[in-house]
Amino acid sequence: MKVAAPLIALALLVAGPSYAAMEDCARGPEGNLCKAENGDPHAMYLIGRESYDVARETGDYSEAYMWAAKAREAGFLGGRMLFKMIHLQAGQGEHHDKVEAHGWITKALAEGEDYLVPWKRRLEAIMTQEELDAARRAEIEN
């Protein structure tokens, strides 16, 4: 057993989130950013959700989008739900950068999120011609 404990600790350090670093994070909500930055998917979701709430006031969903993407990529179900919420806000033109929002929705559609088709149309209906042209150029580049 003396040999097993160090090997388990080493395996935890090598694989997945940095649990050793998370032990240094503050407990409770004030430690969520630290935990998220060290790979905790639930903390990623919580930070993304907090950023989403702020974005509802500021119109900048970029940080919420980033954390939702990370939580989703880590397999956290809440990350997928938050991603949908952000896409729906983007589709209503709520994100301060409609070209970026268009790119997010276009990417999600390419990944099979077909429910966003009407939201993309809604967003395109409120975009200026310059924004639409920029969004189309970005699609071609990506």
CNS distance restraints for C-alpha pairs under 8 A (distance, minus, plus):
assign (resid   1 and name CA) (resid   5 and name CA) 6.48 0.50 0.50
assign (resid   2 and name CA) (resid   6 and name CA) 7.41 0.50 0.50
assign (resid   3 and name CA) (resid   7 and name CA) 6.57 0.50 0.50
assign (resid   4 and name CA) (resid   8 and name CA) 6.08 0.50 0.50
assign (resid   5 and name CA) (resid   9 and name CA) 6.20 0.50 0.50
assign (resid   6 and name CA) (resid  10 and name CA) 6.09 0.50 0.50
assign (resid   7 and name CA) (resid  11 and name CA) 6.13 0.50 0.50
assign (resid   8 and name CA) (resid  12 and name CA) 6.24 0.50 0.50
assign (resid   9 and name CA) (resid  13 and name CA) 6.36 0.50 0.50
assign (resid  10 and name CA) (resid  14 and name CA) 6.26 0.50 0.50
assign (resid  11 and name CA) (resid  15 and name CA) 5.97 0.50 0.50
assign (resid  12 and name CA) (resid  16 and name CA) 7.09 0.50 0.50
assign (resid  12 and name CA) (resid  18 and name CA) 7.61 0.50 0.50
assign (resid  12 and name CA) (resid  19 and name CA) 6.98 0.50 0.50
assign (resid  13 and name CA) (resid  17 and name CA) 7.65 0.50 0.50
assign (resid  13 and name CA) (resid  18 and name CA) 5.96 0.50 0.50
assign (resid  13 and name CA) (resid  19 and name CA) 6.75 0.50 0.50
assign (resid  13 and name CA) (resid  20 and name CA) 6.84 0.50 0.50
assign (resid  16 and name CA) (resid  39 and name CA) 7.29 0.50 0.50
assign (resid  17 and name CA) (resid  38 and name CA) 5.90 0.50 0.50
assign (resid  17 and name CA) (resid  39 and name CA) 4.32 0.50 0.50
assign (resid  17 and name CA) (resid  40 and name CA) 6.15 0.50 0.50
assign (resid  18 and name CA) (resid  22 and name CA) 6.27 0.50 0.50
assign (resid  18 and name CA) (resid  38 and name CA) 5.34 0.50 0.50
assign (resid  18 and name CA) (resid  39 and name CA) 6.31 0.50 0.50
assign (resid  19 and name CA) (resid  23 and name CA) 6.33 0.50 0.50
assign (resid  19 and name CA) (resid  38 and name CA) 7.55 0.50 0.50
assign (resid  20 and name CA) (resid  24 and name CA) 7.28 0.50 0.50
assign (resid  21 and name CA) (resid  25 and name CA) 7.09 0.50 0.50
assign (resid  21 and name CA) (resid  38 and name CA) 6.68 0.50 0.50
assign (resid  22 and name CA) (resid  34 and name CA) 7.00 0.50 0.50
assign (resid  22 and name CA) (resid  35 and name CA) 5.38 0.50 0.50
assign (resid  22 and name CA) (resid  38 and name CA) 6.34 0.50 0.50
assign (resid  25 and name CA) (resid  31 and name CA) 5.19 0.50 0.50
assign (resid  25 and name CA) (resid  32 and name CA) 7.83 0.50 0.50
assign (resid  25 and name CA) (resid  34 and name CA) 5.67 0.50 0.50
assign (resid  25 and name CA) (resid  35 and name CA) 6.35 0.50 0.50
assign (resid  26 and name CA) (resid  30 and name CA) 6.24 0.50 0.50
assign (resid  26 and name CA) (resid  31 and name CA) 4.24 0.50 0.50
assign (resid  26 and name CA) (resid  32 and name CA) 7.89 0.50 0.50
assign (resid  26 and name CA) (resid  34 and name CA) 7.80 0.50 0.50
assign (resid  27 and name CA) (resid  31 and name CA) 5.41 0.50 0.50
assign (resid  28 and name CA) (resid  32 and name CA) 7.11 0.50 0.50
assign (resid  31 and name CA) (resid  35 and name CA) 6.21 0.50 0.50
assign (resid  32 and name CA) (resid  36 and name CA) 5.91 0.50 0.50
assign (resid  32 and name CA) (resid  43 and name CA) 5.12 0.50 0.50
assign (resid  32 and name CA) (resid  44 and name CA) 7.59 0.50 0.50
assign (resid  32 and name CA) (resid  46 and name CA) 7.18 0.50 0.50
assign (resid  32 and name CA) (resid  47 and name CA) 6.70 0.50 0.50
assign (resid  33 and name CA) (resid  37 and name CA) 6.06 0.50 0.50
assign (resid  33 and name CA) (resid  43 and name CA) 6.88 0.50 0.50
assign (resid  33 and name CA) (resid  44 and name CA) 7.49 0.50 0.50
assign (resid  33 and name CA) (resid  47 and name CA) 6.40 0.50 0.50
assign (resid  34 and name CA) (resid  38 and name CA) 6.32 0.50 0.50
assign (resid  35 and name CA) (resid  39 and name CA) 6.44 0.50 0.50
assign (resid  35 and name CA) (resid  40 and name CA) 5.44 0.50 0.50
assign (resid  35 and name CA) (resid  43 and name CA) 5.93 0.50 0.50
assign (resid  35 and name CA) (resid  44 and name CA) 7.72 0.50 0.50
assign (resid  36 and name CA) (resid  40 and name CA) 4.91 0.50 0.50
assign (resid  36 and name CA) (resid  41 and name CA) 6.58 0.50 0.50
assign (resid  36 and name CA) (resid  42 and name CA) 7.61 0.50 0.50
assign (resid  36 and name CA) (resid  43 and name CA) 4.78 0.50 0.50
assign (resid  36 and name CA) (resid  44 and name CA) 4.55 0.50 0.50
assign (resid  36 and name CA) (resid  47 and name CA) 7.41 0.50 0.50
assign (resid  37 and name CA) (resid  44 and name CA) 7.66 0.50 0.50
assign (resid  39 and name CA) (resid  44 and name CA) 7.63 0.50 0.50
assign (resid  40 and name CA) (resid  44 and name CA) 6.25 0.50 0.50
assign (resid  41 and name CA) (resid  45 and name CA) 6.31 0.50 0.50
assign (resid  41 and name CA) (resid  70 and name CA) 7.46 0.50 0.50
assign (resid  41 and name CA) (resid  71 and name CA) 4.92 0.50 0.50
assign (resid  41 and name CA) (resid  74 and name CA) 5.91 0.50 0.50
assign (resid  41 and name CA) (resid  75 and name CA) 7.56 0.50 0.50
assign (resid  41 and name CA) (resid  76 and name CA) 5.92 0.50 0.50
assign (resid  42 and name CA) (resid  46 and name CA) 6.29 0.50 0.50
assign (resid  42 and name CA) (resid  71 and name CA) 7.07 0.50 0.50
assign (resid  42 and name CA) (resid  76 and name CA) 6.73 0.50 0.50
assign (resid  42 and name CA) (resid  78 and name CA) 7.88 0.50 0.50
assign (resid  43 and name CA) (resid  47 and name CA) 6.11 0.50 0.50
assign (resid  44 and name CA) (resid  48 and name CA) 6.04 0.50 0.50
assign (resid  44 and name CA) (resid  67 and name CA) 5.55 0.50 0.50
assign (resid  44 and name CA) (resid  68 and name CA) 7.07 0.50 0.50
assign (resid  44 and name CA) (resid  70 and name CA) 6.81 0.50 0.50
assign (resid  44 and name CA) (resid  71 and name CA) 5.40 0.50 0.50
assign (resid  44 and name CA) (resid  79 and name CA) 7.98 0.50 0.50
assign (resid  45 and name CA) (resid  49 and name CA) 5.95 0.50 0.50
assign (resid  45 and name CA) (resid  67 and name CA) 6.44 0.50 0.50
assign (resid  45 and name CA) (resid  68 and name CA) 6.00 0.50 0.50
assign (resid  45 and name CA) (resid  71 and name CA) 5.59 0.50 0.50
assign (resid  45 and name CA) (resid  76 and name CA) 7.73 0.50 0.50
assign (resid  45 and name CA) (resid  78 and name CA) 6.34 0.50 0.50
assign (resid  45 and name CA) (resid  79 and name CA) 5.53 0.50 0.50
assign (resid  45 and name CA) (resid  82 and name CA) 7.64 0.50 0.50
assign (resid  46 and name CA) (resid  50 and name CA) 6.17 0.50 0.50
assign (resid  47 and name CA) (resid  51 and name CA) 6.10 0.50 0.50
assign (resid  47 and name CA) (resid  64 and name CA) 7.60 0.50 0.50
assign (resid  47 and name CA) (resid  67 and name CA) 6.81 0.50 0.50
assign (resid  48 and name CA) (resid  52 and name CA) 6.03 0.50 0.50
assign (resid  48 and name CA) (resid  63 and name CA) 6.97 0.50 0.50
assign (resid  48 and name CA) (resid  64 and name CA) 4.39 0.50 0.50
assign (resid  48 and name CA) (resid  65 and name CA) 7.11 0.50 0.50
assign (resid  48 and name CA) (resid  66 and name CA) 7.51 0.50 0.50
assign (resid  48 and name CA) (resid  67 and name CA) 4.72 0.50 0.50
assign (resid  48 and name CA) (resid  68 and name CA) 5.54 0.50 0.50
assign (resid  48 and name CA) (resid  82 and name CA) 7.63 0.50 0.50
assign (resid  49 and name CA) (resid  53 and name CA) 6.32 0.50 0.50
assign (resid  49 and name CA) (resid  64 and name CA) 6.62 0.50 0.50
assign (resid  49 and name CA) (resid  68 and name CA) 7.90 0.50 0.50
assign (resid  49 and name CA) (resid  82 and name CA) 6.91 0.50 0.50
assign (resid  50 and name CA) (resid  54 and name CA) 6.45 0.50 0.50
assign (resid  50 and name CA) (resid  64 and name CA) 7.66 0.50 0.50
assign (resid  51 and name CA) (resid  55 and name CA) 6.04 0.50 0.50
assign (resid  51 and name CA) (resid  61 and name CA) 7.36 0.50 0.50
assign (resid  51 and name CA) (resid  63 and name CA) 6.21 0.50 0.50
assign (resid  51 and name CA) (resid  64 and name CA) 4.83 0.50 0.50
assign (resid  52 and name CA) (resid  56 and name CA) 6.32 0.50 0.50
assign (resid  52 and name CA) (resid  61 and name CA) 6.32 0.50 0.50
assign (resid  52 and name CA) (resid  63 and name CA) 7.88 0.50 0.50
assign (resid  52 and name CA) (resid  64 and name CA) 5.06 0.50 0.50
assign (resid  52 and name CA) (resid  86 and name CA) 7.45 0.50 0.50
assign (resid  53 and name CA) (resid  57 and name CA) 7.24 0.50 0.50
assign (resid  54 and name CA) (resid  58 and name CA) 6.32 0.50 0.50
assign (resid  55 and name CA) (resid  59 and name CA) 4.93 0.50 0.50
assign (resid  55 and name CA) (resid  60 and name CA) 5.01 0.50 0.50
assign (resid  55 and name CA) (resid  61 and name CA) 5.19 0.50 0.50
assign (resid  55 and name CA) (resid  64 and name CA) 7.61 0.50 0.50
assign (resid  56 and name CA) (resid  60 and name CA) 7.82 0.50 0.50
assign (resid  56 and name CA) (resid  61 and name CA) 7.90 0.50 0.50
assign (resid  56 and name CA) (resid  94 and name CA) 7.89 0.50 0.50
assign (resid  59 and name CA) (resid  94 and name CA) 5.84 0.50 0.50
assign (resid  59 and name CA) (resid  95 and name CA) 4.94 0.50 0.50
assign (resid  59 and name CA) (resid  96 and name CA) 5.09 0.50 0.50
assign (resid  60 and name CA) (resid  95 and name CA) 5.45 0.50 0.50
assign (resid  60 and name CA) (resid  96 and name CA) 5.48 0.50 0.50
assign (resid  60 and name CA) (resid  97 and name CA) 7.75 0.50 0.50
assign (resid  61 and name CA) (resid  65 and name CA) 5.98 0.50 0.50
assign (resid  61 and name CA) (resid  86 and name CA) 7.05 0.50 0.50
assign (resid  61 and name CA) (resid  95 and name CA) 5.88 0.50 0.50
assign (resid  61 and name CA) (resid  96 and name CA) 7.83 0.50 0.50
assign (resid  62 and name CA) (resid  66 and name CA) 6.23 0.50 0.50
assign (resid  63 and name CA) (resid  67 and name CA) 6.33 0.50 0.50
assign (resid  64 and name CA) (resid  68 and name CA) 5.98 0.50 0.50
assign (resid  64 and name CA) (resid  86 and name CA) 7.60 0.50 0.50
assign (resid  65 and name CA) (resid  69 and name CA) 6.02 0.50 0.50
assign (resid  65 and name CA) (resid  83 and name CA) 6.65 0.50 0.50
assign (resid  65 and name CA) (resid  86 and name CA) 6.70 0.50 0.50
assign (resid  66 and name CA) (resid  70 and name CA) 6.32 0.50 0.50
assign (resid  67 and name CA) (resid  71 and name CA) 6.11 0.50 0.50
assign (resid  67 and name CA) (resid  79 and name CA) 7.87 0.50 0.50
assign (resid  68 and name CA) (resid  72 and name CA) 6.00 0.50 0.50
assign (resid  68 and name CA) (resid  79 and name CA) 4.75 0.50 0.50
assign (resid  68 and name CA) (resid  80 and name CA) 6.97 0.50 0.50
assign (resid  68 and name CA) (resid  82 and name CA) 5.90 0.50 0.50
assign (resid  68 and name CA) (resid  83 and name CA) 5.46 0.50 0.50
assign (resid  69 and name CA) (resid  73 and name CA) 6.01 0.50 0.50
assign (resid  69 and name CA) (resid  79 and name CA) 6.69 0.50 0.50
assign (resid  69 and name CA) (resid  80 and name CA) 7.79 0.50 0.50
assign (resid  69 and name CA) (resid  83 and name CA) 6.85 0.50 0.50
assign (resid  70 and name CA) (resid  74 and name CA) 6.15 0.50 0.50
assign (resid  70 and name CA) (resid  79 and name CA) 7.54 0.50 0.50
assign (resid  71 and name CA) (resid  75 and name CA) 6.46 0.50 0.50
assign (resid  71 and name CA) (resid  76 and name CA) 5.40 0.50 0.50
assign (resid  71 and name CA) (resid  77 and name CA) 7.95 0.50 0.50
assign (resid  71 and name CA) (resid  78 and name CA) 7.51 0.50 0.50
assign (resid  71 and name CA) (resid  79 and name CA) 4.69 0.50 0.50
assign (resid  71 and name CA) (resid  80 and name CA) 7.64 0.50 0.50
assign (resid  72 and name CA) (resid  76 and name CA) 5.31 0.50 0.50
assign (resid  72 and name CA) (resid  77 and name CA) 6.64 0.50 0.50
assign (resid  72 and name CA) (resid  78 and name CA) 7.42 0.50 0.50
assign (resid  72 and name CA) (resid  79 and name CA) 4.37 0.50 0.50
assign (resid  72 and name CA) (resid  80 and name CA) 5.21 0.50 0.50
assign (resid  72 and name CA) (resid  83 and name CA) 7.83 0.50 0.50
assign (resid  75 and name CA) (resid  79 and name CA) 7.70 0.50 0.50
assign (resid  76 and name CA) (resid  80 and name CA) 7.17 0.50 0.50
assign (resid  77 and name CA) (resid  81 and name CA) 6.67 0.50 0.50
assign (resid  78 and name CA) (resid  82 and name CA) 6.09 0.50 0.50
assign (resid  79 and name CA) (resid  83 and name CA) 6.02 0.50 0.50
assign (resid  80 and name CA) (resid  84 and name CA) 6.39 0.50 0.50
assign (resid  81 and name CA) (resid  85 and name CA) 6.40 0.50 0.50
assign (resid  82 and name CA) (resid  86 and name CA) 6.25 0.50 0.50
assign (resid  83 and name CA) (resid  87 and name CA) 6.22 0.50 0.50
assign (resid  84 and name CA) (resid  88 and name CA) 6.18 0.50 0.50
assign (resid  85 and name CA) (resid  89 and name CA) 6.37 0.50 0.50
assign (resid  86 and name CA) (resid  90 and name CA) 6.07 0.50 0.50
assign (resid  87 and name CA) (resid  91 and name CA) 6.00 0.50 0.50
assign (resid  87 and name CA) (resid 101 and name CA) 7.65 0.50 0.50
assign (resid  87 and name CA) (resid 104 and name CA) 7.27 0.50 0.50
assign (resid  87 and name CA) (resid 105 and name CA) 6.31 0.50 0.50
assign (resid  87 and name CA) (resid 116 and name CA) 7.74 0.50 0.50
assign (resid  88 and name CA) (resid  92 and name CA) 6.44 0.50 0.50
assign (resid  88 and name CA) (resid 116 and name CA) 7.80 0.50 0.50
assign (resid  88 and name CA) (resid 119 and name CA) 6.77 0.50 0.50
assign (resid  89 and name CA) (resid  93 and name CA) 6.62 0.50 0.50
assign (resid  89 and name CA) (resid  94 and name CA) 5.36 0.50 0.50
assign (resid  89 and name CA) (resid  95 and name CA) 6.86 0.50 0.50
assign (resid  90 and name CA) (resid  94 and name CA) 5.38 0.50 0.50
assign (resid  90 and name CA) (resid  95 and name CA) 5.22 0.50 0.50
assign (resid  90 and name CA) (resid  98 and name CA) 7.38 0.50 0.50
assign (resid  90 and name CA) (resid 101 and name CA) 5.23 0.50 0.50
assign (resid  90 and name CA) (resid 102 and name CA) 7.52 0.50 0.50
assign (resid  90 and name CA) (resid 105 and name CA) 7.76 0.50 0.50
assign (resid  90 and name CA) (resid 123 and name CA) 7.45 0.50 0.50
assign (resid  91 and name CA) (resid 101 and name CA) 7.23 0.50 0.50
assign (resid  91 and name CA) (resid 102 and name CA) 7.64 0.50 0.50
assign (resid  91 and name CA) (resid 105 and name CA) 7.52 0.50 0.50
assign (resid  91 and name CA) (resid 116 and name CA) 7.95 0.50 0.50
assign (resid  91 and name CA) (resid 119 and name CA) 4.59 0.50 0.50
assign (resid  91 and name CA) (resid 120 and name CA) 5.73 0.50 0.50
assign (resid  91 and name CA) (resid 122 and name CA) 6.25 0.50 0.50
assign (resid  91 and name CA) (resid 123 and name CA) 4.87 0.50 0.50
assign (resid  92 and name CA) (resid 119 and name CA) 6.94 0.50 0.50
assign (resid  92 and name CA) (resid 122 and name CA) 6.57 0.50 0.50
assign (resid  92 and name CA) (resid 123 and name CA) 5.79 0.50 0.50
assign (resid  93 and name CA) (resid  98 and name CA) 6.24 0.50 0.50
assign (resid  93 and name CA) (resid 101 and name CA) 7.75 0.50 0.50
assign (resid  93 and name CA) (resid 123 and name CA) 5.68 0.50 0.50
assign (resid  93 and name CA) (resid 126 and name CA) 7.20 0.50 0.50
assign (resid  95 and name CA) (resid 101 and name CA) 6.41 0.50 0.50
assign (resid  97 and name CA) (resid 101 and name CA) 6.26 0.50 0.50
assign (resid  98 and name CA) (resid 102 and name CA) 5.96 0.50 0.50
assign (resid  98 and name CA) (resid 123 and name CA) 7.64 0.50 0.50
assign (resid  98 and name CA) (resid 127 and name CA) 6.89 0.50 0.50
assign (resid  98 and name CA) (resid 131 and name CA) 7.06 0.50 0.50
assign (resid  99 and name CA) (resid 103 and name CA) 6.33 0.50 0.50
assign (resid  99 and name CA) (resid 131 and name CA) 5.78 0.50 0.50
assign (resid  99 and name CA) (resid 132 and name CA) 7.16 0.50 0.50
assign (resid  99 and name CA) (resid 134 and name CA) 6.67 0.50 0.50
assign (resid  99 and name CA) (resid 135 and name CA) 5.12 0.50 0.50
assign (resid 100 and name CA) (resid 104 and name CA) 6.34 0.50 0.50
assign (resid 100 and name CA) (resid 135 and name CA) 7.56 0.50 0.50
assign (resid 101 and name CA) (resid 105 and name CA) 6.32 0.50 0.50
assign (resid 102 and name CA) (resid 106 and name CA) 6.01 0.50 0.50
assign (resid 102 and name CA) (resid 120 and name CA) 6.91 0.50 0.50
assign (resid 102 and name CA) (resid 123 and name CA) 7.26 0.50 0.50
assign (resid 102 and name CA) (resid 124 and name CA) 7.85 0.50 0.50
assign (resid 102 and name CA) (resid 135 and name CA) 6.48 0.50 0.50
assign (resid 103 and name CA) (resid 107 and name CA) 6.04 0.50 0.50
assign (resid 103 and name CA) (resid 135 and name CA) 6.68 0.50 0.50
assign (resid 103 and name CA) (resid 138 and name CA) 7.43 0.50 0.50
assign (resid 103 and name CA) (resid 139 and name CA) 7.12 0.50 0.50
assign (resid 104 and name CA) (resid 108 and name CA) 6.23 0.50 0.50
assign (resid 105 and name CA) (resid 109 and name CA) 6.10 0.50 0.50
assign (resid 105 and name CA) (resid 116 and name CA) 6.87 0.50 0.50
assign (resid 105 and name CA) (resid 120 and name CA) 6.50 0.50 0.50
assign (resid 106 and name CA) (resid 110 and name CA) 6.27 0.50 0.50
assign (resid 106 and name CA) (resid 120 and name CA) 7.61 0.50 0.50
assign (resid 106 and name CA) (resid 139 and name CA) 7.88 0.50 0.50
assign (resid 107 and name CA) (resid 111 and name CA) 6.36 0.50 0.50
assign (resid 108 and name CA) (resid 112 and name CA) 6.52 0.50 0.50
assign (resid 108 and name CA) (resid 113 and name CA) 5.46 0.50 0.50
assign (resid 108 and name CA) (resid 116 and name CA) 7.82 0.50 0.50
assign (resid 109 and name CA) (resid 113 and name CA) 4.73 0.50 0.50
assign (resid 109 and name CA) (resid 114 and name CA) 5.65 0.50 0.50
assign (resid 109 and name CA) (resid 116 and name CA) 6.60 0.50 0.50
assign (resid 109 and name CA) (resid 117 and name CA) 7.36 0.50 0.50
assign (resid 115 and name CA) (resid 119 and name CA) 7.94 0.50 0.50
assign (resid 116 and name CA) (resid 120 and name CA) 6.09 0.50 0.50
assign (resid 117 and name CA) (resid 121 and name CA) 6.41 0.50 0.50
assign (resid 118 and name CA) (resid 122 and name CA) 6.08 0.50 0.50
assign (resid 119 and name CA) (resid 123 and name CA) 6.11 0.50 0.50
assign (resid 120 and name CA) (resid 124 and name CA) 6.10 0.50 0.50
assign (resid 121 and name CA) (resid 125 and name CA) 6.15 0.50 0.50
assign (resid 122 and name CA) (resid 126 and name CA) 6.84 0.50 0.50
assign (resid 123 and name CA) (resid 127 and name CA) 6.35 0.50 0.50
assign (resid 124 and name CA) (resid 132 and name CA) 6.94 0.50 0.50
assign (resid 127 and name CA) (resid 131 and name CA) 5.83 0.50 0.50
assign (resid 127 and name CA) (resid 132 and name CA) 6.23 0.50 0.50
assign (resid 128 and name CA) (resid 132 and name CA) 6.25 0.50 0.50
assign (resid 129 and name CA) (resid 133 and name CA) 6.09 0.50 0.50
assign (resid 130 and name CA) (resid 134 and name CA) 6.18 0.50 0.50
assign (resid 131 and name CA) (resid 135 and name CA) 6.08 0.50 0.50
assign (resid 132 and name CA) (resid 136 and name CA) 6.14 0.50 0.50
assign (resid 133 and name CA) (resid 137 and name CA) 6.19 0.50 0.50
assign (resid 134 and name CA) (resid 138 and name CA) 6.17 0.50 0.50
assign (resid 135 and name CA) (resid 139 and name CA) 6.27 0.50 0.50
assign (resid 136 and name CA) (resid 140 and name CA) 6.37 0.50 0.50
assign (resid 137 and name CA) (resid 141 and name CA) 6.30 0.50 0.50
assign (resid 138 and name CA) (resid 142 and name CA) 6.19 0.50 0.50
